[in-house]
Amino acid sequence: MITAEEVQNDSQKKEFLEFPARLYKNDKNYIRPRNIDIEDIFNPEKNKTFKTGECTRFLFRNKQQETVGKVAVFINTTYEQKQPTGGIGFFDCIDDQATASFIFDHCKIWLQQRGMEAMDGPINFGERDKFWGLVIEGFIEPLYGMNYNFPYYKNLFENYGFKIYFEQLCFSRPIFAEVSRVFTVMHAKHSKNPDISARPMTKTNLEKFASDFTEIYNKAWASHGEGKQMEESKVLKMFKMMKPIINEHISWFVYEKEKPVAMWMNLPDTNQWFKYLNGKFGLWEKLKFLWIKKFRKNEKMIGLVFGVVPEWQRKGLEGYMIWEGTQHLRKHTDFKITEMQWIGDFNPKMIKIAENLDTTVTRKLATYRYLFDRTKDFERHPEL
C-alpha cells in the first residue's frame, strides 16, 4: 500500500531533498543539485510563477513508511498549450511501475480537479532553462540546472502512457578538436576587414556587454520560435548575478566598427565545483566553493547563447568568432569540452546552427505529454 502526503513541514521538505540523494548514492554520474536551487522554485517569494500559478509537492511512502517516490505537480498559466495542460516535475521513484503509476494517477487527479486536460513532464514550475526534461540518452554527469535520472525512468513514463512531446538535443565538441576549414577560411576573410573586431566579455564593463547582448539577442534570437524580447535591465541583473563565475576568456562579442553584430556566450559548468558540496551552500560550503574554484581545474564549459544579427547571417561571421575565441581560450583556460544547452527537435533552424558549429549530439532529454482523454489524437510539438 502506498500513501501520499503533501510536503508542508520542514521534515517533509528535507525528505524531498534527501530522497534522491539516497536513491542515486551508487550512481557515479549523479550530481546532487544545490538545495537552494530546488527550494527557491517552491518559494512563492522567489518564484514569480506562483503569482498566477499553483504548485504542490508530494512524498509517497510504502507500508513501512519508507519513501518510494516524490513529485511536484503544478499549473503554470503562462504555459499556453492547445488544451489546458498542467505539469509534473522533480519526479523520483524506485524502479517499480506500480509505484510510478500511483504517482502519475495522483498527479492526474490533482490536475483534473483544476480543469486540466493533459500533463507534461518532467518539467519545471517556471522557465525552461532549468530542470526540464527526462534523460533518455547520454547518462553522463548533468550540467548545472539540468535534470538527471536513471535509464529506467523512461519505461516508467512510457509504460504509463506518456508520449514524447518533443526531444531536447544537447550538442558538444572537444575544445581541441579540429576546427572546420570553413571556420578558418571565414576567419581569414573577416580578419582582413578593418571594421570587424572580436573581443571577450570582461567583468569590469558589464553594463556595455549587457547592452550589446540585448541588442544582438533581440535581433537574432527572439524570432526563433517562442522567443521573447529581453530587457536590458534584466540582462544586466543576470550578468551581475553571474559575475562570480564569469570567465573572461570564453564569452565573445563581434563588432562592426562599434556596432554589436554577433555573440558567443559561455560559462564554466558550475556542477564541476558544486558536486563536492552535497547540495549544501551555507557559509562553510561557500568558502569551500571558493577554494575548489581556485585550485581545482574545471574542464567543461556550457554554451549559453550563440547569435548573429540578421544582416550578418550566412556570411561566415560565426566562423570568424568561433576561431578567434577558440584560439584564445585554448591558451588561457583549462577547458577541454563545451556543451550547448538543449535545443528542441521542433526547432530545425537552431539545430542546423549547432551542427554547423562542428558539434555532435551527446545527450537527449525528452518532454513527455499525457492526454487525459485517451481517445484524443496525440500531436507532437509543431515545428517552428
C-alpha positions in Angstrom: 0.0 0.0 0.0 1.3 3.4 -1.0 0.3 6.7 0.7 0.7 10.3 -0.5 1.5 13.1 1.8 1.7 16.8 0.9 5.0 18.5 1.6 4.3 21.1 4.2 6.6 21.0 7.2 10.4 21.2 7.5 10.8 17.5 7.9 8.9 16.8 4.7 10.8 19.5 2.8 14.1 17.9 3.9 13.0 14.5 2.8 12.0 15.9 -0.6 15.7 16.8 -0.9 17.3 13.8 0.7 15.3 11.0 -1.1 17.1 11.4 -4.4 20.5 11.6 -2.7 19.8 8.2 -1.2 18.3 6.8 -4.5 21.4 7.8 -6.5 24.1 7.2 -3.9 25.8 4.5 -6.0 25.5 6.3 -9.4 28.9 7.9 -10.1 27.3 10.3 -12.7 24.7 11.8 -10.3 25.5 15.3 -9.1 23.2 16.5 -6.3 21.6 19.8 -7.1 22.0 22.6 -4.6 19.2 22.5 -2.1 18.7 26.3 -2.5 18.1 25.9 -6.3 15.3 23.4 -5.6 13.8 25.2 -2.6 13.7 28.6 -4.4 11.4 27.0 -7.0 8.9 26.2 -4.4 9.2 29.5 -2.5 6.4 32.0 -3.6 8.7 34.8 -2.6 11.4 33.6 -5.0 9.4 32.2 -7.9 7.2 34.7 -9.7 5.2 31.7 -11.3 3.3 31.5 -8.0 1.6 34.9 -8.7 -0.8 33.2 -11.2 0.1 29.5 -10.9 -0.3 26.8 -8.3 2.1 24.1 -7.2 2.1 21.3 -4.6 4.8 18.7 -3.7 4.1 15.2 -2.6 6.0 12.4 -0.9 5.0 8.8 -1.4 5.6 6.1 1.2 5.2 2.4 1.4 3.5 0.5 4.3 6.9 0.5 6.2 6.8 4.3 5.9 9.8 4.3 3.6 9.9 7.0 0.9 9.5 5.4 -2.5 8.8 8.4 -4.7 8.3 12.2 -4.9 6.9 14.7 -7.3 5.8 18.3 -7.8 2.5 18.9 -9.6 1.6 22.3 -10.8 -0.3 24.7 -13.1 1.5 27.5 -14.9 -0.9 29.8 -16.5 1.8 31.2 -18.9 2.3 27.7 -20.2 -0.1 28.0 -23.1 -0.9 24.8 -25.0 -3.6 23.5 -27.3 -5.5 22.1 -24.4 -5.3 23.2 -20.7 -2.1 21.4 -19.7 -0.6 21.1 -16.2 2.9 19.9 -15.3 4.8 17.5 -13.2 8.4 17.7 -12.2 11.1 16.8 -9.7 9.9 13.2 -10.1 11.9 10.5 -8.5 10.9 6.9 -7.9 12.1 3.4 -7.2 12.3 1.0 -10.1 8.7 -0.2 -9.8 5.9 0.5 -12.3 3.1 0.2 -9.8 4.6 2.9 -7.6 5.2 5.2 -10.6 1.7 4.7 -11.9 0.3 5.5 -8.4 2.2 8.8 -8.5 1.1 9.6 -12.0 -2.5 8.8 -11.2 -2.3 11.1 -8.2 -1.0 13.9 -10.3 -3.6 13.3 -13.0 -6.4 13.6 -10.4 -5.0 16.7 -8.9 -4.8 18.4 -12.3 -8.2 17.2 -13.5 -9.8 18.7 -10.4 -8.3 22.0 -11.5 -9.6 21.8 -15.1 -6.5 20.4 -16.8 -6.8 18.0 -19.8 -3.2 16.9 -20.1 0.1 16.8 -18.1 3.6 17.4 -19.4 6.7 16.2 -17.6 9.1 16.2 -16.2 9.2 20.0 -16.5 9.9 22.9 -14.3 7.5 25.2 -12.4 8.9 28.2 -14.3 11.3 28.7 -17.2 12.7 26.0 -19.5 16.3 26.9 -18.7 16.4 24.6 -15.7 15.2 21.2 -14.6 13.3 20.4 -17.8 13.0 17.0 -19.5 13.9 13.4 -18.8 17.3 12.0 -19.9 16.7 9.2 -22.5 20.2 9.1 -24.0 23.6 10.0 -22.7 23.6 9.2 -19.0 26.6 11.3 -18.1 27.2 14.0 -15.5 24.4 16.6 -15.7 25.2 20.2 -16.4 24.3 22.8 -13.7 20.5 23.1 -13.6 19.9 20.0 -15.8 17.8 17.0 -14.8 19.4 13.6 -14.3 17.7 10.3 -13.9 18.1 6.5 -14.1 17.5 4.9 -17.5 14.5 3.0 -16.1 12.6 6.3 -15.8 11.9 6.2 -19.5 10.0 2.9 -19.1 8.1 4.2 -16.1 6.8 7.2 -18.1 6.1 5.3 -21.4 4.5 2.2 -19.8 2.0 4.6 -18.1 1.1 6.1 -21.4 3.2 9.2 -21.7 4.4 10.0 -25.2 7.3 12.2 -26.3 6.0 15.7 -27.0 9.5 16.8 -28.1 13.1 15.8 -27.7 15.8 18.1 -26.3 19.1 17.7 -28.0 22.4 18.7 -26.3 25.4 19.3 -28.6 29.0 19.1 -27.6 32.5 19.3 -29.0 36.1 19.0 -27.6 37.8 22.3 -27.3 41.0 20.9 -29.0 39.1 19.0 -31.8 40.0 20.0 -35.3 38.1 23.1 -36.3 36.2 23.1 -39.6 38.2 24.5 -42.5 35.2 26.7 -43.2 35.7 28.5 -39.9 39.4 29.2 -40.5 38.7 30.4 -44.1 36.0 32.7 -42.8 38.3 33.9 -40.0 41.0 34.8 -42.5 38.5 36.6 -44.7 36.9 38.7 -42.0 40.2 39.4 -40.3 41.1 41.5 -43.3 38.1 43.7 -42.7 39.3 46.7 -40.5 35.7 47.3 -39.5 35.3 43.9 -37.9 36.7 43.1 -34.4 36.2 40.5 -31.7 36.6 41.0 -28.0 36.0 38.9 -24.9 33.4 39.8 -22.3 35.0 41.4 -19.2 33.7 41.8 -15.6 34.7 45.5 -15.5 32.3 46.5 -18.2 29.1 44.5 -17.7 26.9 47.4 -18.5 28.2 47.7 -22.0 28.1 44.0 -22.6 24.6 43.7 -21.2 23.5 46.4 -23.7 25.3 44.7 -26.6 23.9 41.3 -25.6 20.3 42.7 -25.5 20.7 44.3 -28.9 22.1 41.1 -30.6 19.6 38.8 -28.8 16.5 40.7 -29.7 17.6 40.9 -33.4 19.0 37.4 -33.8 17.2 35.1 -31.4 13.8 36.4 -30.4 12.4 35.5 -33.8 13.5 31.8 -33.4 10.5 30.1 -32.0 8.7 31.1 -28.8 11.4 33.8 -28.4 10.7 36.7 -26.2 12.2 40.2 -26.3 14.7 40.7 -23.5 15.0 43.9 -21.4 18.5 45.4 -20.9 17.8 45.9 -17.2 17.0 42.2 -16.7 20.1 41.2 -18.7 22.3 43.4 -16.6 20.8 41.9 -13.5 21.5 38.4 -14.8 25.1 39.4 -15.7 25.7 40.8 -12.2 24.4 37.5 -10.7 26.8 35.5 -12.9 29.8 37.8 -12.2 31.4 35.5 -9.6 31.7 32.7 -12.1 32.3 34.6 -15.3 35.4 33.5 -17.1 36.8 36.5 -19.1 38.3 34.3 -21.8 35.2 32.3 -23.0 32.4 34.8 -23.9 32.9 36.7 -27.1 31.3 39.6 -29.0 31.9 40.7 -32.6 31.6 44.3 -33.7 31.2 46.1 -37.0 33.1 49.2 -36.0 31.4 49.7 -32.6 28.0 48.1 -33.5 27.5 44.7 -31.9 26.7 42.1 -34.5 27.4 38.6 -33.0 28.0 36.9 -29.7 29.1 33.6 -28.3 28.2 33.3 -24.6 29.7 30.6 -22.4 30.1 29.9 -18.7 32.0 27.3 -16.7 29.9 24.3 -15.7 29.5 25.1 -12.0 28.4 21.5 -11.4 32.1 20.6 -11.7 32.5 22.5 -8.5 29.1 22.0 -6.8 29.4 18.2 -7.0 31.7 18.4 -4.0 29.3 20.3 -1.8 26.5 17.6 -1.4 23.7 20.1 -2.2 24.6 22.5 0.6 25.6 26.1 0.2 26.0 27.6 3.6 28.9 29.7 4.8 31.3 26.7 5.1 30.3 25.4 1.6 30.7 28.9 0.1 34.3 29.0 1.5 34.9 25.5 0.2 33.4 26.5 -3.2 35.9 29.4 -3.5 38.8 27.1 -2.6 37.7 24.4 -5.1 37.1 27.1 -7.8 40.6 28.4 -7.2 42.6 25.2 -7.0 40.6 22.5 -8.9 40.6 22.7 -12.7 37.2 22.9 -14.4 37.4 21.3 -17.8 33.8 21.8 -19.0 32.1 25.0 -20.2 28.5 25.5 -21.2 27.4 27.3 -24.3 24.5 29.5 -23.3 23.7 31.7 -26.3 25.1 32.0 -29.9 23.7 34.6 -32.2 24.4 36.7 -35.3 22.2 39.6 -36.3 20.2 39.0 -39.5 22.2 41.3 -41.8 25.4 39.3 -41.0 23.9 35.8 -41.1 25.2 33.4 -43.8 28.3 35.5 -44.3 30.7 33.3 -42.2 30.9 35.7 -39.3 30.3 32.8 -36.9 33.4 31.1 -38.2 35.4 34.2 -37.5 34.1 34.5 -34.0 34.4 30.8 -33.1 38.0 30.5 -34.3 39.0 33.8 -32.8 37.6 32.8 -29.4 38.8 29.2 -29.6 42.4 30.1 -30.3 42.3 32.4 -27.3 40.7 30.1 -24.8 42.9 27.2 -25.7 45.9 29.3 -24.5 44.3 30.9 -21.4 41.9 28.3 -19.9 41.8 24.6 -18.8 38.6 23.8 -20.6 38.6 20.7 -22.7 34.9 20.4 -23.7 32.0 22.6 -24.4 28.3 21.6 -24.3 25.4 23.6 -25.6 22.2 23.9 -23.6 19.4 21.8 -25.2 17.6 22.7 -28.4 14.1 21.3 -29.1 13.8 19.0 -32.1 10.9 21.3 -33.2 13.5 24.0 -34.0 15.4 22.8 -37.1 17.0 26.3 -37.7 18.7 26.2 -34.3 19.7 22.6 -34.8 21.3 23.5 -38.1 23.3 26.2 -36.4 24.5 23.8 -33.8 25.5 21.2 -36.4 27.4 23.9 -38.3 29.5 24.6 -35.2 31.1 21.1 -35.7 29.2 19.6 -32.7 27.7 16.2 -32.1 24.7 15.2 -30.0 26.0 13.9 -26.7 22.7 13.5 -24.8 19.0 13.7 -25.3 16.2 14.6 -23.0 12.5 14.3 -23.6 9.5 16.3 -22.6 6.6 13.9 -22.3 2.9 14.5 -22.6 -0.1 12.5 -21.3 -3.6 13.3 -22.6 -6.3 12.6 -20.1 -8.8 11.8 -22.9 -7.2 8.6 -24.2 -9.3 8.7 -27.4 -7.8 12.0 -28.4 -5.2 12.1 -31.2 -1.7 12.8 -29.8 0.2 15.6 -31.6 3.9 16.4 -31.1 5.2 19.9 -30.7 4.7 21.7 -34.0 7.8 22.5 -36.0 8.9 26.1 -36.0 
